[in-house]
Amino acid sequence: MDNASDVPAPTVEAPAAPKKEGTDWWAEIRGIFWLILAVLGFHSFIAKPFYIPSESMMPTLITGDRLVVTKYPYGWSYVSPSFHILPFIKGRLFGRLPERGDIVILKPPQSDTDFIKRVIGLPGDRLEVRGGVVVLNGVPVKRVPESPAMIAVDANVSCSEPEVARFRTVGPDGKLYCALPRFRETLPNGRSYDTLDLGYMPEIDDYPAITIPADHIFVMGDNRDQSADSRVPAYRNGLDGPVPFENIGGRAEFITFSLDGTTKLWNPISWFTALRGGRAGTSLHPQESR
């Protein structure tokens, strides 16, 4: 009788290694393309982030604020795409005029740089500025003095320009502030907001009476003496009068966050320490008193 160990074991073939497939680079490129297209489409037609680079809208907006701008409230025009690559095209798709008091982004007729200003006058309005007071259709806009706007001095708000350096002061907390003269302005539709007035400056505080043409708006910065807006000629980098309706890019909605200018890309901790407290979530719609 044979021993079981003498029976040869059956041969078992090792399973074939799965064939290694290469990366489908064409599929990856297609995926990235559609992602970029979706982001650009959202920015162009729904909403986009916006950065405040100047002091022209203080005290409402200060340098370093980040905010959300919606693209659809007034319809869409040739300036709606994220990049201003289209030539001038008359009219808007599903167009609707803004309300007085809205904060809008717009493209100046003479450049591709986005501005952010407040809508003061609408088509058909008779508008002038006398000694810093806006006069709409023959009636001065209500303007009430308030306590100074205490804006903290930091890397983004130096308060060192000749026009404002005299307003630097130390607050009760021992920190340095820019205590700027503030006025509450209320438009005929009952919408109100804060403005700054640094003193009489004839080149910007007086503006001759005009009738705003059809399909145009008149805009001003809340920081009335440091804003290149509809009152300021093009050679001084202003908007040179009323702006065509087509040049509105969207409406400012709310502040997402604000940075004091001390952020360092190589230092992640500074991304948090540079955040200004109390500004995130601030609505940019004017107060309604109607």
Buried (B, 14 or more C-beta within 10 A) or exposed (E): EEEEEEEEEEEEEEEEEEEEEEEEEEEEEEEEEEEEEEEBEEBBBEBBEBEBEBBBBBBBBBBBBBBBBBBBBBBBBBBBBBEBEEEEEEEBEEBEBBBBBBBBBBBBBEEEEBBBBBBBBBBEBBBBBEEBBBBBEEEEBBBEEEEBBBBBBBEBBBBEEEBBEEBBEEEEEEEEBBBBBBBBBBBEBBBBBBBBBBEEBEEBBBBEEBEBBEBBBBBBBBBBBBBBBBBBEBEEBBBBBBBBBBBBBBBBBBBBBBBBEBBEEEEEEBEEEBBBEEBBEBEBBBEEEE
